[in-house]
Amino acid sequence: MSRIQTVFKRLQGEGRKALIPFVTGGFPEPALTLPLMRALVEGGADIIELGVPFSDPMADGPTIQRASECALAQGMSLRKLLDIVRAFRVENTDTPVVLMGYANPIEAMGVETFASAARDAGVDGVLVVDYPPEESVAFATAAKGAGLDPIFLLAPTSSAQRFADVAAVGSGYIYYVSLKGVTGSGKLDIDEVARRIPLIRAAVGMPVGVGFGIRDADSAQRIGAVADAVVIGSRIIEVIEQSPRDEAAQRVATFMRGIREALDTIGPAKGVTP
């Protein structure tokens, strides 16, 4: 059982929801990524999604685009990000780390080389936005062979066939995009999310995390009431942007605690399959 699967099984037993924060690796500067990862754990993160900066992030809104541009301008790369994960693992062997990004950096490194390097650094899962499941058998096989969970996206427009494609190659959890658009945009339709989650769970047999459009304790709580995990990213990047560099990590931890407390007031969703 992977570290990700272990976390979801534990949380299910506790009747709690997973909190999955996202930060862009190397933003606002490479030296702050490790302190920010520590702050996320301090604030109650169950799994950390670590963004791999990329020059053409098609799924990301302006906030995360700015973060990626800033990180790239300071020389952040996939290999340097793996070094940061390796440093994180020296002090934390429990919190799963998922790399979230795009195919180009992985293809440039080579899929097999990447999978081995990620495993050796202590990465637990990989979510590649532009790897569609029906074209990702080789990638998923390489990832699973290295002990990594290949995580896939589903959206409000996803078909039953796409559900089946994801079930065939994915593991760990499903990232459900709660709205049509990019990160940080749009208005959450909680009723629509609540209608879709049971269908996804039944089709894929994995926990479902919901992201895009979650910005505060209230929206996190409402999503957590129907999902197995809440993913929050753009709002955390904004907290970092609005903080002095020497206060960014602590302000992120404080923000996270509010989300954690909100999630811990709700009970378990029905039909969870870890």
C-alpha atoms as a printed R data frame, in Angstrom:
    type eleno elety resid chain resno       x      y       z
1   ATOM     1    CA   MET     A     1   0.000  0.000   0.000
2   ATOM     2    CA   SER     A     2   1.406  3.394  -0.993
3   ATOM     3    CA   ARG     A     3   1.847  6.299   1.402
4   ATOM     4    CA   ILE     A     4  -1.100  8.036  -0.312
5   ATOM     5    CA   GLN     A     5  -3.370  5.013   0.049
6   ATOM     6    CA   THR     A     6  -2.294  4.634   3.679
7   ATOM     7    CA   VAL     A     7  -3.284  8.236   4.433
8   ATOM     8    CA   PHE     A     8  -6.749  7.843   2.922
9   ATOM     9    CA   LYS     A     9  -7.321  4.566   4.765
10  ATOM    10    CA   ARG     A    10  -6.312  6.175   8.067
11  ATOM    11    CA   LEU     A    11  -8.526  9.215   7.493
12  ATOM    12    CA   GLN     A    12 -11.474  7.049   6.567
13  ATOM    13    CA   GLY     A    13 -11.048  5.175   9.843
14  ATOM    14    CA   GLU     A    14 -10.957  8.486  11.699
15  ATOM    15    CA   GLY     A    15 -13.967  9.881   9.843
16  ATOM    16    CA   ARG     A    16 -11.898 12.817   8.565
17  ATOM    17    CA   LYS     A    17 -11.299 14.441   5.190
18  ATOM    18    CA   ALA     A    18  -7.941 14.877   3.507
19  ATOM    19    CA   LEU     A    19  -6.539 18.375   3.134
20  ATOM    20    CA   ILE     A    20  -4.311 18.636   0.057
21  ATOM    21    CA   PRO     A    21  -2.632 22.041  -0.373
22  ATOM    22    CA   PHE     A    22  -0.741 23.044  -3.504
23  ATOM    23    CA   VAL     A    23   2.311 25.277  -3.741
24  ATOM    24    CA   THR     A    24   4.500 25.991  -6.748
25  ATOM    25    CA   GLY     A    25   8.038 24.680  -6.308
26  ATOM    26    CA   GLY     A    26  10.558 27.515  -6.296
27  ATOM    27    CA   PHE     A    27   8.022 30.259  -5.560
28  ATOM    28    CA   PRO     A    28   8.567 32.910  -4.319
29  ATOM    29    CA   GLU     A    29  12.176 31.732  -4.238
30  ATOM    30    CA   PRO     A    30  13.709 28.243  -4.211
31  ATOM    31    CA   ALA     A    31  15.010 28.595  -0.658
32  ATOM    32    CA   LEU     A    32  11.456 29.054   0.664
33  ATOM    33    CA   THR     A    33   9.942 25.889  -0.798
34  ATOM    34    CA   LEU     A    34  11.135 23.594   1.968
35  ATOM    35    CA   PRO     A    35   9.985 25.958   4.772
36  ATOM    36    CA   LEU     A    36   6.620 26.271   3.015
37  ATOM    37    CA   MET     A    37   6.266 22.483   2.850
38  ATOM    38    CA   ARG     A    38   6.967 22.329   6.575
39  ATOM    39    CA   ALA     A    39   4.349 25.045   7.147
40  ATOM    40    CA   LEU     A    40   1.748 23.102   5.176
41  ATOM    41    CA   VAL     A    41   2.305 20.077   7.402
42  ATOM    42    CA   GLU     A    42   2.214 22.259  10.517
43  ATOM    43    CA   GLY     A    43  -1.107 23.662   9.326
44  ATOM    44    CA   GLY     A    44  -2.681 20.243   8.877
45  ATOM    45    CA   ALA     A    45  -1.850 19.021   5.375
46  ATOM    46    CA   ASP     A    46  -2.403 15.321   4.778
47  ATOM    47    CA   ILE     A    47  -0.829 15.293   1.302
48  ATOM    48    CA   ILE     A    48   1.213 18.008  -0.407
49  ATOM    49    CA   GLU     A    49   0.833 18.789  -4.096
50  ATOM    50    CA   LEU     A    50   4.039 20.395  -5.315
51  ATOM    51    CA   GLY     A    51   3.761 22.235  -8.602
52  ATOM    52    CA   VAL     A    52   6.505 21.766 -11.179
53  ATOM    53    CA   PRO     A    53   6.927 25.200 -12.818
54  ATOM    54    CA   PHE     A    54   6.246 25.220 -16.545
55  ATOM    55    CA   SER     A    55   6.229 28.005 -19.104
56  ATOM    56    CA   ASP     A    56   2.843 27.133 -20.670
57  ATOM    57    CA   PRO     A    57   0.558 25.963 -17.849
58  ATOM    58    CA   MET     A    58  -2.703 25.477 -19.745
59  ATOM    59    CA   ALA     A    59  -4.840 24.543 -16.721
60  ATOM    60    CA   ASP     A    60  -3.582 27.276 -14.417
61  ATOM    61    CA   GLY     A    61  -5.098 30.690 -13.879
62  ATOM    62    CA   PRO     A    62  -3.155 33.966 -13.527
63  ATOM    63    CA   THR     A    63  -2.130 33.366  -9.894
64  ATOM    64    CA   ILE     A    64  -0.346 30.067 -10.446
65  ATOM    65    CA   GLN     A    65   0.963 31.265 -13.812
66  ATOM    66    CA   ARG     A    66   2.682 34.152 -12.021
67  ATOM    67    CA   ALA     A    67   4.145 31.754  -9.491
68  ATOM    68    CA   SER     A    68   5.515 29.499 -12.232
69  ATOM    69    CA   GLU     A    69   7.047 32.424 -14.107
70  ATOM    70    CA   CYS     A    70   8.680 33.671 -10.913
71  ATOM    71    CA   ALA     A    71  10.101 30.236 -10.101
72  ATOM    72    CA   LEU     A    72  11.411 29.659 -13.627
73  ATOM    73    CA   ALA     A    73  13.072 33.087 -13.653
74  ATOM    74    CA   GLN     A    74  15.048 31.967 -10.606
75  ATOM    75    CA   GLY     A    75  16.242 28.783 -12.255
76  ATOM    76    CA   MET     A    76  13.823 26.274 -10.728
77  ATOM    77    CA   SER     A    77  13.690 22.984 -12.607
78  ATOM    78    CA   LEU     A    78  12.277 19.495 -12.187
79  ATOM    79    CA   ARG     A    79  15.628 18.131 -10.998
80  ATOM    80    CA   LYS     A    80  16.033 20.932  -8.454
81  ATOM    81    CA   LEU     A    81  12.521 20.294  -7.209
82  ATOM    82    CA   LEU     A    82  13.356 16.634  -6.672
83  ATOM    83    CA   ASP     A    83  16.320 17.770  -4.570
84  ATOM    84    CA   ILE     A    84  13.907 19.757  -2.390
85  ATOM    85    CA   VAL     A    85  11.665 16.716  -1.947
86  ATOM    86    CA   ARG     A    86  14.740 14.689  -0.990
87  ATOM    87    CA   ALA     A    87  15.588 17.281   1.693
88  ATOM    88    CA   PHE     A    88  11.972 17.195   2.937
89  ATOM    89    CA   ARG     A    89  12.161 13.419   3.291
90  ATOM    90    CA   VAL     A    90  15.141 13.680   5.641
91  ATOM    91    CA   GLU     A    91  12.811 15.144   8.261
92  ATOM    92    CA   ASN     A    92   9.384 13.878   7.189
93  ATOM    93    CA   THR     A    93   8.811 10.298   6.097
94  ATOM    94    CA   ASP     A    94   5.026 10.295   6.537
95  ATOM    95    CA   THR     A    95   3.435 13.088   4.489
96  ATOM    96    CA   PRO     A    96   2.897 12.061   0.860
97  ATOM    97    CA   VAL     A    97   4.189 14.400  -1.842
98  ATOM    98    CA   VAL     A    98   2.547 14.571  -5.261
99  ATOM    99    CA   LEU     A    99   4.238 16.357  -8.144
100 ATOM   100    CA   MET     A   100   1.717 18.235 -10.283
101 ATOM   101    CA   GLY     A   101   2.676 19.637 -13.639
102 ATOM   102    CA   TYR     A   102   2.931 19.070 -17.360
103 ATOM   103    CA   ALA     A   103   4.364 16.477 -19.701
104 ATOM   104    CA   ASN     A   104   7.191 18.494 -21.258
105 ATOM   105    CA   PRO     A   105   9.670 18.425 -18.322
106 ATOM   106    CA   ILE     A   106   9.030 14.709 -17.814
107 ATOM   107    CA   GLU     A   107   9.427 13.899 -21.485
108 ATOM   108    CA   ALA     A   108  12.632 15.943 -21.598
109 ATOM   109    CA   MET     A   109  14.052 13.875 -18.741
110 ATOM   110    CA   GLY     A   110  12.617 10.609 -20.050
111 ATOM   111    CA   VAL     A   111   9.679  8.847 -18.437
112 ATOM   112    CA   GLU     A   112  11.652  5.925 -17.000
113 ATOM   113    CA   THR     A   113  14.446  8.193 -15.758
114 ATOM   114    CA   PHE     A   114  11.914 10.544 -14.182
115 ATOM   115    CA   ALA     A   115  10.027  7.742 -12.447
116 ATOM   116    CA   SER     A   116  13.210  6.372 -10.907
117 ATOM   117    CA   ALA     A   117  14.474  9.808  -9.882
118 ATOM   118    CA   ALA     A   118  11.122 10.738  -8.340
119 ATOM   119    CA   ARG     A   119  10.989  7.478  -6.381
120 ATOM   120    CA   ASP     A   120  14.524  7.957  -5.103
121 ATOM   121    CA   ALA     A   121  13.745 11.514  -4.011
122 ATOM   122    CA   GLY     A   122  10.712 10.390  -2.005
123 ATOM   123    CA   VAL     A   123   7.861 11.421  -4.305
124 ATOM   124    CA   ASP     A   124   4.648  9.418  -3.857
125 ATOM   125    CA   GLY     A   125   2.448 10.421  -6.782
126 ATOM   126    CA   VAL     A   126   2.430 12.278 -10.067
127 ATOM   127    CA   LEU     A   127  -0.365 14.277 -11.654
128 ATOM   128    CA   VAL     A   128   0.425 15.332 -15.217
129 ATOM   129    CA   VAL     A   129  -2.284 17.646 -16.510
130 ATOM   130    CA   ASP     A   130  -1.713 16.971 -20.209
131 ATOM   131    CA   TYR     A   131  -1.336 13.177 -20.014
132 ATOM   132    CA   PRO     A   132  -4.838 11.946 -20.935
133 ATOM   133    CA   PRO     A   133  -5.518  8.525 -19.408
134 ATOM   134    CA   GLU     A   134  -6.273  6.810 -22.706
135 ATOM   135    CA   GLU     A   135  -2.769  7.720 -23.927
136 ATOM   136    CA   SER     A   136  -0.935  7.145 -20.646
137 ATOM   137    CA   VAL     A   137  -0.602  3.384 -20.266
138 ATOM   138    CA   ALA     A   138   3.197  3.495 -20.672
139 ATOM   139    CA   PHE     A   139   3.523  6.417 -18.267
140 ATOM   140    CA   ALA     A   140   1.243  4.832 -15.661
141 ATOM   141    CA   THR     A   141   3.097  1.540 -15.939
142 ATOM   142    CA   ALA     A   142   6.457  3.256 -15.410
143 ATOM   143    CA   ALA     A   143   5.089  5.242 -12.468
144 ATOM   144    CA   LYS     A   144   3.541  2.233 -10.760
145 ATOM   145    CA   GLY     A   145   6.691  0.218 -11.416
146 ATOM   146    CA   ALA     A   146   8.613  2.844  -9.452
147 ATOM   147    CA   GLY     A   147   6.069  2.829  -6.620
148 ATOM   148    CA   LEU     A   148   4.397  6.095  -7.652
149 ATOM   149    CA   ASP     A   149   0.653  6.645  -7.857
150 ATOM   150    CA   PRO     A   150  -0.344  8.099 -11.258
151 ATOM   151    CA   ILE     A   151  -3.160 10.522 -10.462
152 ATOM   152    CA   PHE     A   152  -5.584 11.751 -13.107
153 ATOM   153    CA   LEU     A   153  -8.050 14.581 -13.533
154 ATOM   154    CA   LEU     A   154 -11.761 14.303 -14.119
155 ATOM   155    CA   ALA     A   155 -13.985 17.264 -14.943
156 ATOM   156    CA   PRO     A   156 -17.687 18.187 -15.097
157 ATOM   157    CA   THR     A   157 -17.581 17.310 -18.802
158 ATOM   158    CA   SER     A   158 -15.918 13.894 -18.340
159 ATOM   159    CA   SER     A   159 -17.805 10.963 -19.859
160 ATOM   160    CA   ALA     A   160 -18.423  7.473 -18.524
161 ATOM   161    CA   GLN     A   161 -15.709  6.279 -20.903
162 ATOM   162    CA   ARG     A   162 -13.233  8.716 -19.375
163 ATOM   163    CA   PHE     A   163 -14.170  7.404 -15.924
164 ATOM   164    CA   ALA     A   164 -13.320  3.893 -17.139
165 ATOM   165    CA   ASP     A   165 -10.049  5.052 -18.725
166 ATOM   166    CA   VAL     A   166  -8.956  6.672 -15.460
167 ATOM   167    CA   ALA     A   167  -9.965  3.626 -13.422
168 ATOM   168    CA   ALA     A   168  -7.808  1.443 -15.676
169 ATOM   169    CA   VAL     A   169  -4.561  3.388 -15.267
170 ATOM   170    CA   GLY     A   170  -4.851  5.614 -12.189
171 ATOM   171    CA   SER     A   171  -4.213  4.984  -8.505
172 ATOM   172    CA   GLY     A   172  -4.030  6.913  -5.249
173 ATOM   173    CA   TYR     A   173  -6.932  9.305  -5.710
174 ATOM   174    CA   ILE     A   174  -8.851 11.202  -8.371
175 ATOM   175    CA   TYR     A   175  -8.540 14.959  -8.748
176 ATOM   176    CA   TYR     A   176 -11.984 16.247  -9.700
177 ATOM   177    CA   VAL     A   177 -11.958 19.693 -11.286
178 ATOM   178    CA   SER     A   178 -15.014 21.325  -9.755
179 ATOM   179    CA   LEU     A   179 -15.694 23.837 -12.519
180 ATOM   180    CA   LYS     A   180 -15.149 24.546 -16.193
181 ATOM   181    CA   GLY     A   181 -12.111 26.815 -16.395
182 ATOM   182    CA   VAL     A   182  -8.664 27.293 -14.936
183 ATOM   183    CA   THR     A   183  -7.395 27.288 -11.351
184 ATOM   184    CA   GLY     A   184  -8.645 30.103  -9.149
185 ATOM   185    CA   SER     A   185 -11.601 30.971 -11.376
186 ATOM   186    CA   GLY     A   186 -15.334 30.523 -11.477
187 ATOM   187    CA   LYS     A   187 -18.028 29.933  -8.922
188 ATOM   188    CA   LEU     A   188 -18.457 26.599  -7.202
189 ATOM   189    CA   ASP     A   189 -21.668 24.693  -7.889
190 ATOM   190    CA   ILE     A   190 -21.793 22.519  -4.794
191 ATOM   191    CA   ASP     A   191 -24.953 20.720  -5.900
192 ATOM   192    CA   GLU     A   192 -23.337 19.661  -9.164
193 ATOM   193    CA   VAL     A   193 -20.194 18.497  -7.358
194 ATOM   194    CA   ALA     A   194 -22.344 16.519  -4.910
195 ATOM   195    CA   ARG     A   195 -24.160 14.855  -7.801
196 ATOM   196    CA   ARG     A   196 -20.968 13.864  -9.621
197 ATOM   197    CA   ILE     A   197 -18.834 12.561  -6.743
198 ATOM   198    CA   PRO     A   198 -20.832  9.348  -6.060
199 ATOM   199    CA   LEU     A   199 -20.807  8.543  -9.793
200 ATOM   200    CA   ILE     A   200 -17.035  8.960  -9.935
201 ATOM   201    CA   ARG     A   201 -16.424  6.900  -6.793
202 ATOM   202    CA   ALA     A   202 -18.579  4.081  -8.106
203 ATOM   203    CA   ALA     A   203 -16.772  4.076 -11.449
204 ATOM   204    CA   VAL     A   204 -13.147  4.424 -10.340
205 ATOM   205    CA   GLY     A   205 -13.045  2.854  -6.875
206 ATOM   206    CA   MET     A   206 -10.720  5.545  -5.499
207 ATOM   207    CA   PRO     A   207 -11.085  8.504  -3.129
208 ATOM   208    CA   VAL     A   208 -12.027 11.742  -4.860
209 ATOM   209    CA   GLY     A   209 -10.365 15.049  -4.102
210 ATOM   210    CA   VAL     A   210 -11.960 18.249  -5.371
211 ATOM   211    CA   GLY     A   211 -10.040 21.332  -6.445
212 ATOM   212    CA   PHE     A   212 -10.373 24.600  -8.429
213 ATOM   213    CA   GLY     A   213 -12.380 27.435  -6.887
214 ATOM   214    CA   ILE     A   214 -11.878 26.549  -3.194
215 ATOM   215    CA   ARG     A   215 -10.681 29.674  -1.445
216 ATOM   216    CA   ASP     A   216 -11.693 29.667   2.212
217 ATOM   217    CA   ALA     A   217 -12.907 27.619   5.144
218 ATOM   218    CA   ASP     A   218 -16.546 27.864   4.081
219 ATOM   219    CA   SER     A   219 -16.028 26.567   0.541
220 ATOM   220    CA   ALA     A   220 -13.624 23.900   1.817
221 ATOM   221    CA   GLN     A   221 -16.190 22.731   4.356
222 ATOM   222    CA   ARG     A   222 -19.000 22.564   1.803
223 ATOM   223    CA   ILE     A   223 -16.847 20.584  -0.631
224 ATOM   224    CA   GLY     A   224 -15.500 18.382   2.154
225 ATOM   225    CA   ALA     A   225 -19.039 17.404   3.073
226 ATOM   226    CA   VAL     A   226 -19.375 15.546  -0.253
227 ATOM   227    CA   ALA     A   227 -15.758 14.719  -1.214
228 ATOM   228    CA   ASP     A   228 -12.959 12.668   0.324
229 ATOM   229    CA   ALA     A   229 -10.380 15.441   0.002
230 ATOM   230    CA   VAL     A   230 -10.170 19.171  -0.584
231 ATOM   231    CA   VAL     A   231  -7.429 20.585  -2.807
232 ATOM   232    CA   ILE     A   232  -6.559 24.258  -2.411
233 ATOM   233    CA   GLY     A   233  -3.868 26.073  -4.358
234 ATOM   234    CA   SER     A   234  -4.400 29.546  -5.818
235 ATOM   235    CA   ARG     A   235  -5.485 31.040  -2.498
236 ATOM   236    CA   ILE     A   236  -2.320 29.727  -0.817
237 ATOM   237    CA   ILE     A   237  -0.204 31.286  -3.567
238 ATOM   238    CA   GLU     A   238  -2.001 34.583  -2.921
239 ATOM   239    CA   VAL     A   239  -1.237 34.354   0.803
240 ATOM   240    CA   ILE     A   240   2.436 33.909  -0.079
241 ATOM   241    CA   GLU     A   241   2.337 36.820  -2.532
242 ATOM   242    CA   GLN     A   242   0.800 39.092   0.083
243 ATOM   243    CA   SER     A   243   3.302 38.180   2.817
244 ATOM   244    CA   PRO     A   244   6.797 39.490   3.573
245 ATOM   245    CA   ARG     A   245   9.262 36.741   2.699
246 ATOM   246    CA   ASP     A   246  10.189 36.124   6.329
247 ATOM   247    CA   GLU     A   247   6.530 35.746   7.333
248 ATOM   248    CA   ALA     A   248   5.213 33.752   4.365
249 ATOM   249    CA   ALA     A   249   5.601 30.274   5.865
250 ATOM   250    CA   GLN     A   250   3.935 31.169   9.150
251 ATOM   251    CA   ARG     A   251   1.050 32.955   7.435
252 ATOM   252    CA   VAL     A   252   0.488 29.901   5.249
253 ATOM   253    CA   ALA     A   253   0.436 27.669   8.339
254 ATOM   254    CA   THR     A   254  -2.127 29.976   9.958
255 ATOM   255    CA   PHE     A   255  -4.313 29.970   6.841
256 ATOM   256    CA   MET     A   256  -4.099 26.196   6.662
257 ATOM   257    CA   ARG     A   257  -5.214 25.769  10.269
258 ATOM   258    CA   GLY     A   258  -8.488 27.539   9.473
259 ATOM   259    CA   ILE     A   259  -9.158 25.148   6.599
260 ATOM   260    CA   ARG     A   260  -8.174 22.136   8.707
261 ATOM   261    CA   GLU     A   261 -10.513 23.159  11.523
262 ATOM   262    CA   ALA     A   262 -13.391 23.600   9.075
263 ATOM   263    CA   LEU     A   263 -12.844 20.142   7.571
264 ATOM   264    CA   ASP     A   264 -12.635 18.519  10.983
265 ATOM   265    CA   THR     A   265 -16.160 19.664  11.851
266 ATOM   266    CA   ILE     A   266 -17.742 17.426   9.204
267 ATOM   267    CA   GLY     A   267 -18.270 13.689   9.169
268 ATOM   268    CA   PRO     A   268 -17.202 11.089   6.633
269 ATOM   269    CA   ALA     A   269 -18.660 11.034   3.123
270 ATOM   270    CA   LYS     A   270 -20.628  7.958   2.217
271 ATOM   271    CA   GLY     A   271 -19.198  5.430  -0.185
272 ATOM   272    CA   VAL     A   272 -15.523  6.214   0.223
273 ATOM   273    CA   THR     A   273 -13.256  3.570  -1.249
274 ATOM   274    CA   PRO     A   274  -9.635  3.998  -0.124
